[in-house]
Amino acid sequence: MHNAKLTVLAGLISRHEHLFRCPICSRPLKMDGSRSMICGSRHCFDLSKDGYINLIPHAVRSKYNKDLFTSRRETSRHGLFDPLIDAIRNKIEDTAPSRSRELRILDAGCGEGSHLAAILSALQKPDAPDILGVGVDIAKEGIRLAAKSGAPAIWCAADLAGSPFADRQFDVILNILSPANYQEFQRLLRDDGMLIKVIPGSRYLQEIRALFQGEAANRPSPAEGFTDGCTIDRPSPAADSTTRRLVPVTGRTAELFGRNFASVDVQHVEYDMLVAGEALEHLLRMTPLSWGVPEEAIQRAAGQGPLRVTFDYVMLCGGMNE
């Protein structure tokens, strides 16, 4: 099985060598046999038997562990992200460059790869040009799970601060609930490319926040607002409702986004779902809201019965500045 994954990965990378550059010296990377990529300066990076390529030239520590990524994968499997995935797919279909060529999508901060895998699957159409998905994350535990999922993508352990990709290679960059590197995103996007950044809205998982109120001293702070003067299209809280209304947005994230990208479109995606049992426990364990919360408090919350949970996202979309 491991050899089969390695063979598939090596073939996929060989067909797309032009995407890569050395994260140390920025020279082009080429396949060296079937197990490594190497640059002209002889910097060498190995393909893992698990089906990903390790492009991190130095040791890194991540606060995200295997248990968190496993829980996020299971949360995705239970369909709790499906409305968000649908919104992203619709945005790509509506505004991505012409599909007369291969569509290349980079998920920057892909974690265990659930979002990218679902989006790639949703975008596939009979007789349409190929879609290439590339998932990158600095956390090897997440990338390892992504590669083991069997989703047809190139999975890379890499640091965006020393990005292993060549200039102007991607049509779409996804940045979902993950830190941004706008300078790198500008370098990596094609001239007609698009960045889709998803950040939590103010009501994101508010019921879980309430459950854990006072349980831990070092939880993440509530989501910041968004730029003054913008408007967003917000579905009503029912996940299947088509009723929409405009609301103002404020804060630093969209303002910074707007400084770096043109024609910014802001869409609010909000829905609620009744979550119980295994799905609820995985949801509780996947979120940093549970960091520092005693195990007994997590188990108590997971066992209390069905919980109606709010999923509140703001999706920022923009193209390259002219």
N, C-alpha and C positions, 0 to 999 in steps of 0.2 A: 504493500500500500504506500509506504513512504517513498519507494523508488518511483512508483507511478506518479505521485504528486510532484516529485522533483522533475520528472521528465516533462510533465505538462507545464510546469512553471518555466523551465528552461526554454521550452519551445515558444511560449508566450512572450517571454522577455526577448528572445532572439529576434522575434518579428517586430519588436518595438524598442530596439536598442537606442534609437535616436531620441527617446524620451529622457535618457539618463545622462547625468554628468557626475563626476566624482565629488563627493561632499567635502573632500579635503583640498583638492587643487583645481576643481571645476573643469578638468579635461574630460572629454567624452569617455563613457564607460562602454566596454564591449564584453560579450560573453567569452569566457575562457574555458573551453570545453563545455561541460554540462552542469558544473557545480559552482561556478564562480563568475563574477564580473571583475574586470580589471581595466585600469586606465593606463595612459601612456607613461605615467610616473610610477607605475607598478603598485599602486594602491589596490588592494584586492578585497573583495567582499563576497562572502559565501551565501549560497542558497541553502536554506534550512531543509532538512528532511521532512519537516512539517508542512512545507509548501509556501514559504515566504522568503524574501531576501532581506538580510540584515545589512542596512546601509548606515549604521551608527558607528562612527570611527572611535568612539570613546565610551567608557562606562557611564551609564545614567541610572538614576533612581527615579521611580515613579510612585506616586501616592496611590495609584490605582492598581488593585490586585486582581488575581484571577477570579476570586469570589464575586467581586463587583461586576466584572465583565460577564461572568456566567449569568448573574442575575439580570443584567441588561439584555442579554441574548434571550433569556426566557421571557422577560417582559415584552420584548418584541414579538416573540412567538405567540403570545397570548393576544396580540392585536392591539395593544394599548397605544402604539405609535401610528396606527394605520391612517387616521385622518391627516396627520402631519406628512406622512409619506405621499399621500394622494395630492396634497397641496404642492409639495416639491415637484412631483412628477408633472402636474398640470403646468407649473411655471416653466419647467424645462421644455415641455412640448409646445407651449405658447410662444416662447421667446428665444429658445436656443438657435444657434446658427443653422443654416440650411442642412438638411439631412442628406445632401448629395454626397457627403463624405463621412468617414468614420467619426462618430461622436465620442470625444474623450472626456471622461468625468473623473476628477480628482476629489476624493473625500479627505480633507485635511483635518486630522484628529478623528479618525474613523473608529477608534476603539476596537470592539470585537467584530465590526463590519456589518452589523444587522441592518443599519439604515441603507448603506450602499447596496448591499445585496438585494434588499426589497425594491429600491429605486431602479436598479438595473433590470430586475424581473418585470417591473411594471412598465418600463419603457420599451421592452422588446416587442417588435411588431413583425409579422410575416413580410418577407421581401423588402424590409427596410435595411439601410446600411448598418454595418456593424456598430456596436457600442463597446468601447473599452473602458472598464472601470479600474481605477487605481486607488487603493486605500493606504493611507500612511498614518502612523501613530508612533510616538516615542516609547509607548508602553509595550514591551514585547509580549506580555501576557495577553493583551488584547489582540495583537496581530496574530499571535499563535492560534487563538480561538477562531479568528476570522479565516485563516488559512485552512484550518481543520473543517470548517463548515462546508467546504467544497464549492462555494460561490465562485463563478467564473470571473475572477479579477486578479490583478497583480497586487499582492499584499506586501507592504514594505515597512520594516521597522526603521524609522528615520526621524531626524530632528529638522523641523521646518527652518530653524535658525541657520542650518547648514544644508539647505535643500538639495537632494540628489537628482533634481530634474533640470533639463535644459530649458532655455528661454522659449516662451510662446508655444507651449505644447498642448494646452488644455482648453477645451471649449467651455466647460463648466467646472467651477470649483465649489464644493460644498464645505461649509464650516458650521457644523451643527453642535450647539452647546459646547463649544470648544474655543480656546484662545485663538485670536487672529494674528496673522503676520501680513499686513497689507502690502508691505514692500515686496515680499516674496510673491504674494498673489498677483500683483501687477506684473511681475517679471514672468510668471508662469502662464498667464492667460494669453490666448490669442487676441488679436486686435478686436475681433467681434465676439469675444468671450464674455462670460457672465459669472459673477460671484453671487452665491446664495448663502447668506449667513443667518442662522437661526439662534435666537437668544430667548431666555425665559421671560415671559410676561409677569406682571406683578402678582397674578393669582396662580402662578405655576405651582402645583402640588400644595396648595394652601392648607388642605385638610391634613396632610402629613406633617407640615410645619406645626400645625396646631397640636397634633398628637404628641410631638416630641418637644413641645414648648417646655423649657426649663430642664430638659433631660441632659443637655450637653452645653458646655460653655463656648465651644469653638466651632459652631455650625456656620456655614456660609451665610452671608447677609442676604436680605431680600433682594430680588432682582431690581436693578436700576431701571429708571424710565427711559424715554426716548426723546428724539429731537422735537423741540417746539416748532410749530408751524406745519408739520407733516400731518397727513391723515392716513388712516388705515381702515381696511375693509374687514370688518369683524363678523364672523358667523355668530348666530345666537348660540347659547351654551349647549343646546342639543346637538349631538354629533351629526345627526342626519338632517338638520334644518338648513334651508336655503335662504332664510331671512337674514338681511345684512344691514349694518348701520355704520356710519363713520364716527370715529373717535379721535381726539388729538393724541399725539405722542410726544414725550419729552425725554431728555437725558443725553448722556455723553456718547453712548454706543453708536446711535444712528448719526449723530453729528460727525464723529470720527469717520464712520463709513462714508458719509457724503463728501468728506474732504478728499477721499482717495478714489472714489468711483462716481461715474456720471449716471444720470437718468435713474436715480434711486427710486425704486418702488418698494413700498412698505405694506405688508399684508399681515393682519392678525389672524391667527389660527387658534381658536379656543373651543374646547368641547369638554364634556365630562363623561366618565364611565363608572359603572358600578363594578368594583374590583373585590374579589374575595379569594380565600384559600391560598393555594400555591402562588397564584398570580400576584396577590397582595403582598405576600412575604417577599417575593423577588423584587417587586416595585420598591418596597421599603429598604431593601438591602442595596439596591442599585444606586440610590440617590445619596449624594454627599450630605443631605440633611440628616442622615443617620450616623454620620461620623461622630464618634465620641459618645454615642448613646449606648447605655448599658444593654447587654444582650437580652436580659430579662424584659426590658422595656420594648425592644423590637419584637420579641416573641409574644408579648402581651398585646401589642398593637396588631400583629398579624392574626392573632386568634380571636379578635373581638367580633368578627363577623364582617359582612359586606360593608364596604366603604365607598361612597360616591366621591370620586377624585377629579379635581379640575386640572386639565392639561391646557396651559396657556402659553402660546409661543408668539413671537414676533419674527417675521421672515423679511429680511432685508435683501433686496436684489439690485444689483448695479452692474453697469458695463464699464469698460475702460474709459478714463478721462480723455477727452480729445486734446 
